[in-house]
Amino acid sequence: MSTWLMEQTVITSFFALILLSCHTRFLKHLGAHYTYMLWAMIPMVLLGSTLQNYLPALWTTTSLASIQHYRIIASETVELSSGLLANLYLKYLYLLGIAYFAVQLIIQQIQVRTLSKQAHKLAIPLSPIGVAEVSGIHSPMLVGFIRPQILVPLDFKTLTSKQQHAILAHEIYHYRRGDHIANPIAFAITVLFWFNPLSWLAYQRFRHDQELACDAYITDAMDEPQKIAYSHALLAYSQHAPISMLHTHYGDKNILKERILQMKKVHGKNPLAILGLTLAMGLTSVAINQQAVAGNSGETAKTKQNVIYPVTRIEPHYPAKAVEQNLNGYVQLQFDISPKGKVENVSVINSSPRGVFDQSAIDALQQWVYQSSANGAQGSQVQLDFVMHEPEANVERIKVSNH
């Protein structure tokens, strides 16, 4: 899992950086509609790279044809690393971040549900979803995943009929375009990579582009007086509308100026431009992912087809007794891999010094998880090299050699 996470962090960061750094050009040449659609590249890349990594393993039937070598380096903190922090620190820190955002999301959902129960439904002809007014909010918003509805503040009725119509049309377009589904997906991806600052910058830009695209669609057929009325409604509801995790807010003071300026522009609707750009970025993602996999394995593509690689690898403890005696050594292990990737039937083939590193190597290997495959693998072998000091820079940490 950690290997996959790091690979996908590189890939998603690459695309997020492109979308962020070239955003102004995309907006100018493609328009708000297609600039917003470009953000679909990130979940598409994630899905594609995941399938590329794991689907071929489902019909892998050959066993490992080589001994994989892994080097374990001792350090001054070896006694500390032999405890809880070595195996669980980063993992638990990552999960703690996930849990924090999950709790925040639950709290927000409870608040929205409470508001929805207190809301008073309004009779809006031809609206495909329910509209209700409620106190405690300062901007119209589309809420709900399974049963979405539009909530409006109590002062909504004080607006002119044109402003009311424009606001409702804006939120209804969010619904018809599926933004109430896109937002949870985008937020889930952001939380998955919560440690990466680019993820949060990309998520914020995605949400802003979502509003720009809605504005472009709604104001496309408006005349000048209608656009002015629409802008006044934006101004009225942009003072107290922070960006939420999932829900669409009509107003957002952070991009108010940008939204008003975009209304004056003509937004292109050429599907060939977005199709070409999507294909180009998709092919780039495949190339990047192949390089990441190749760099991680140190193998050729031909060899990779016959080898199942670990997706979760636990570092063995460097025995304190070996550190005290300044001992280096190795342990060669044989084991089986179940179709689900679980390590089974671990046994020691050879070790040096005998009995010093054996149990530490066995304990670690039993926690490894390999790629899923149709029949697993029998008689797989691995060598764990225990070294007191980091080797020279030109010595590879992980290498694979033939029998």
DALIN-V910558 format. One record per residue. N is the residue number from 1. RES is the residue in one letter. OMEGA is omega in degrees with one decimal (999 if undefined). Layout:
N;RES;OMEGA  N;RES;OMEGA
This chain:
1;M;-178.2  2;S;177.7  3;T;178.6  4;W;-178.3  5;L;180.0  6;M;178.3  7;E;-178.2  8;Q;175.4  9;T;178.3  10;V;-176.0  11;I;-178.5  12;T;177.7  13;S;179.9  14;F;-178.2  15;F;177.4  16;A;179.7  17;L;177.8  18;I;-177.2  19;L;-179.9  20;L;-175.6  21;S;-179.1  22;C;-173.4  23;H;-178.2  24;T;179.5  25;R;177.9  26;F;-178.4  27;L;-178.1  28;K;-172.4  29;H;-178.6  30;L;-176.2  31;G;-175.8  32;A;-177.8  33;H;-173.0  34;Y;173.1  35;T;176.7  36;Y;-179.3  37;M;-179.9  38;L;-179.2  39;W;176.2  40;A;179.4  41;M;-175.0  42;I;175.5  43;P;177.8  44;M;178.5  45;V;178.0  46;L;-179.6  47;L;-178.7  48;G;-179.2  49;S;177.4  50;T;178.2  51;L;-179.9  52;Q;-178.6  53;N;-166.9  54;Y;-178.4  55;L;178.5  56;P;-178.5  57;A;-177.2  58;L;177.6  59;W;174.2  60;T;-176.4  61;T;-177.7  62;T;177.1  63;S;-180.0  64;L;-175.7  65;A;-178.1  66;S;174.8  67;I;177.2  68;Q;-178.2  69;H;175.3  70;Y;-176.2  71;R;177.9  72;I;-175.0  73;I;174.0  74;A;179.1  75;S;179.6  76;E;-179.3  77;T;-173.7  78;V;-179.5  79;E;177.4  80;L;-178.3  81;S;178.2  82;S;178.7  83;G;-173.5  84;L;-172.2  85;L;-175.3  86;A;-173.6  87;N;-167.7  88;L;-172.3  89;Y;-177.9  90;L;-179.4  91;K;-178.5  92;Y;176.5  93;L;178.0  94;Y;-179.3  95;L;177.0  96;L;176.5  97;G;177.2  98;I;-178.2  99;A;-179.7  100;Y;-178.8  101;F;176.5  102;A;178.1  103;V;177.7  104;Q;180.0  105;L;179.2  106;I;179.2  107;I;179.8  108;Q;179.5  109;Q;177.2  110;I;178.8  111;Q;179.5  112;V;178.4  113;R;178.1  114;T;177.8  115;L;-178.3  116;S;179.3  117;K;-179.2  118;Q;-173.9  119;A;177.9  120;H;-175.6  121;K;177.5  122;L;178.7  123;A;179.9  124;I;-179.2  125;P;173.9  126;L;177.5  127;S;-178.8  128;P;178.2  129;I;-178.4  130;G;176.8  131;V;-178.1  132;A;176.7  133;E;-176.3  134;V;174.7  135;S;177.9  136;G;175.0  137;I;-175.3  138;H;-179.4  139;S;173.1  140;P;-178.6  141;M;171.8  142;L;-177.4  143;V;176.3  144;G;179.9  145;F;179.7  146;I;178.7  147;R;-177.0  148;P;174.3  149;Q;179.4  150;I;175.3  151;L;178.7  152;V;178.2  153;P;-176.0  154;L;-179.1  155;D;179.8  156;F;-177.4  157;K;-179.2  158;T;179.3  159;L;176.1  160;T;-178.6  161;S;178.6  162;K;178.9  163;Q;177.7  164;Q;-179.3  165;H;-179.1  166;A;-179.4  167;I;-179.9  168;L;177.8  169;A;178.0  170;H;-177.9  171;E;177.8  172;I;177.2  173;Y;172.1  174;H;-177.7  175;Y;-177.3  176;R;178.9  177;R;178.5  178;G;-179.1  179;D;178.4  180;H;174.4  181;I;-179.0  182;A;-177.4  183;N;176.3  184;P;178.2  185;I;179.9  186;A;-179.6  187;F;178.9  188;A;178.0  189;I;179.2  190;T;179.7  191;V;177.8  192;L;178.9  193;F;-172.9  194;W;-178.3  195;F;-177.1  196;N;-178.5  197;P;179.8  198;L;179.6  199;S;-178.9  200;W;176.1  201;L;179.4  202;A;-179.9  203;Y;179.1  204;Q;179.4  205;R;176.8  206;F;-179.7  207;R;177.0  208;H;178.4  209;D;176.8  210;Q;179.4  211;E;178.2  212;L;179.8  213;A;177.0  214;C;178.9  215;D;-178.5  216;A;-179.2  217;Y;-175.0  218;I;-174.5  219;T;-176.4  220;D;-176.8  221;A;-178.1  222;M;171.2  223;D;-174.9  224;E;179.2  225;P;179.3  226;Q;177.6  227;K;178.0  228;I;177.9  229;A;178.6  230;Y;179.4  231;S;177.8  232;H;177.4  233;A;176.5  234;L;-178.9  235;L;-178.4  236;A;-174.2  237;Y;-178.9  238;S;-175.5  239;Q;-174.2  240;H;-176.6  241;A;177.6  242;P;179.4  243;I;-179.3  244;S;-178.4  245;M;-173.3  246;L;-167.6  247;H;179.1  248;T;176.3  249;H;178.8  250;Y;-178.2  251;G;174.5  252;D;-173.4  253;K;-178.1  254;N;-179.0  255;I;-178.0  256;L;-178.9  257;K;-179.4  258;E;-179.0  259;R;-179.5  260;I;179.3  261;L;-179.2  262;Q;179.6  263;M;-177.7  264;K;-175.2  265;K;174.4  266;V;-175.1  267;H;-178.2  268;G;179.9  269;K;179.2  270;N;-176.0  271;P;-179.3  272;L;-179.8  273;A;-179.3  274;I;178.9  275;L;179.6  276;G;179.8  277;L;179.1  278;T;179.5  279;L;-179.7  280;A;-179.5  281;M;178.1  282;G;177.8  283;L;177.1  284;T;-179.7  285;S;178.2  286;V;179.9  287;A;179.8  288;I;-178.1  289;N;178.1  290;Q;178.4  291;Q;179.7  292;A;180.0  293;V;-179.6  294;A;180.0  295;G;-178.2  296;N;-174.0  297;S;-175.7  298;G;-176.2  299;E;171.3  300;T;-179.7  301;A;-179.7  302;K;179.7  303;T;-176.5  304;K;-178.7  305;Q;-176.4  306;N;-174.0  307;V;175.0  308;I;-175.5  309;Y;177.1  310;P;175.1  311;V;173.9  312;T;-177.3  313;R;179.8  314;I;178.3  315;E;176.7  316;P;173.0  317;H;173.7  318;Y;-174.2  319;P;-178.9  320;A;179.6  321;K;179.0  322;A;178.2  323;V;-179.4  324;E;-178.1  325;Q;178.7  326;N;-175.5  327;L;166.3  328;N;178.8  329;G;178.3  330;Y;175.4  331;V;173.9  332;Q;-174.9  333;L;173.3  334;Q;-176.1  335;F;175.9  336;D;177.6  337;I;179.4  338;S;177.7  339;P;178.9  340;K;177.7  341;G;-178.5  342;K;179.3  343;V;-177.7  344;E;172.1  345;N;-179.7  346;V;176.6  347;S;-179.3  348;V;176.0  349;I;-177.5  350;N;177.8  351;S;177.2  352;S;-13.3  353;P;-176.0  354;R;174.0  355;G;-176.6  356;V;-176.1  357;F;-171.6  358;D;-173.7  359;Q;177.8  360;S;179.4  361;A;-180.0  362;I;-178.5  363;D;-178.9  364;A;-176.3  365;L;179.9  366;Q;179.7  367;Q;179.4  368;W;175.3  369;V;-179.9  370;Y;177.4  371;Q;176.0  372;S;179.2  373;S;-175.9  374;A;-175.3  375;N;-177.3  376;G;179.9  377;A;179.9  378;Q;175.2  379;G;177.2  380;S;-177.2  381;Q;177.3  382;V;175.5  383;Q;177.3  384;L;-179.5  385;D;178.8  386;F;-174.0  387;V;-176.2  388;M;-174.7  389;H;178.0  390;E;179.2  391;P;178.0  392;E;-175.9  393;A;-177.5  394;N;177.3  395;V;-178.3  396;E;179.7  397;R;-179.4  398;I;177.4  399;K;179.6  400;V;178.9  401;S;-179.6  402;N;174.0  403;H;999
